[in-house]
Amino acid sequence: MLQGIELINCAKASAKQGIIVAAQNCGYAENIGLFIENLNKACQEIGVNISELNDLITDQQVAQENRKIIEISPIQPTSYN
C-alpha cells in the first residue's frame, strides 16, 4: 500500500478512472475506506485539502487531455489530363 506523496501521485494519475480503480492501483485492493483515509492524511501533510478524488485532477491534466492532435500531411500532386 502506497502512502505519502507516492499515494497522492498514484491517486492523481488514476483519479479519472474512479475511486475503485485508484484504490486498486495504489495497492488498497477493495479497502476503499483505508485508501480515502490515507489519501486525506497524505494530502493534509503537504497542506492540500481535498473533498473528493477529482480534486486531485489539475487544470493542466484536463488541458492535455482536451488537446486535439491535428495531422498535417503534404498536398499530393494531382495529374491533370
Protein Blocks (a to p, Z undefined) as FASTA:
>chain_A
ZZhjllmmmmmmmmmnojklmmmmnonmjmmmlmmmmmmmmmmmnopacfbfklmpcfkl
mmmmmpccdddddddddddZZ
